Amino acid sequence: MSQLLRYFNKWKLRVNVSKTELILFTKRRPQVPQTLQFQNVTIPWSNTVKYLGLLDSKLLFTKHLQTVLH
């Protein structure tokens, strides 16, 4: 995380931490991941993330399709 922070400072990029979420893409059963902090804010882990539609941790669009059909 410190390397990311240095990179963002170097290129004058700002991260909106309130809109940032963590997701782990894996085919295996994931272990409970450690919490991460960025700029003294804990970033929450999520099973689904909204990015160009809804993605879940298995890279399926089922949640997105359910939302659209609803």
N, C-alpha and C positions, 0 to 999 in steps of 0.2 A: 504494500500500500504506500509505503514511503517513496518508492520509485515512481508510482503513478502520480503522487502528489508533486514530486519534483518535475515530472514531465508536463503536467498541467500548468504549473507555475512558469516553466520555461516558455511554453507556447501561449501563455496568457489565456488558458481555457478555464472555464468555471463549470463545476458540476452542480446540478440542482439535486442536492442530497435528499430533499423531501420527495422527489419523484423517482429515486433510485431504489431498485429491488434486486435481490440476488436470486438466481435460479440455477440449479445444477441439472445439466442434461446428461443422462446416463441410462443404459439399458439394465443395469444392475440395481439391486435394492440399495438405495443410498443410506449411508450412515448419517447420524445426526451431525450436521456440519457445525463448526465453530461460528460464533457470531463475529462479524467484521465491523470495524469502525472506520469511518472516513471523515476527516475533519471533525473529530470528536462527536460524531453522530453514529449511533448503531444502525446498520442497514439491515432491514428484515429479510428473512428468507421467504420465498414464495413458491407455491406449486404451479401457479399460472402467472404469466406476464403478458401484458397487452403491448404488443409491438407489431404493427402492421397486421392487426388481427389478434386473436388470443392464442397463445402458445402454452402448452403444458410441458411438464418436464420430460415427456416422452416424444416431443415434437409432433404432436397430433393437433388437428384443428377441430376436434370434436366440441370443445367448449365454445369455440367461435361459431360453429355451425348451429349449435343449440341457441346461442344468443341471437343470431341472425333470424332463425326460424321463429323465435319467440316474438 
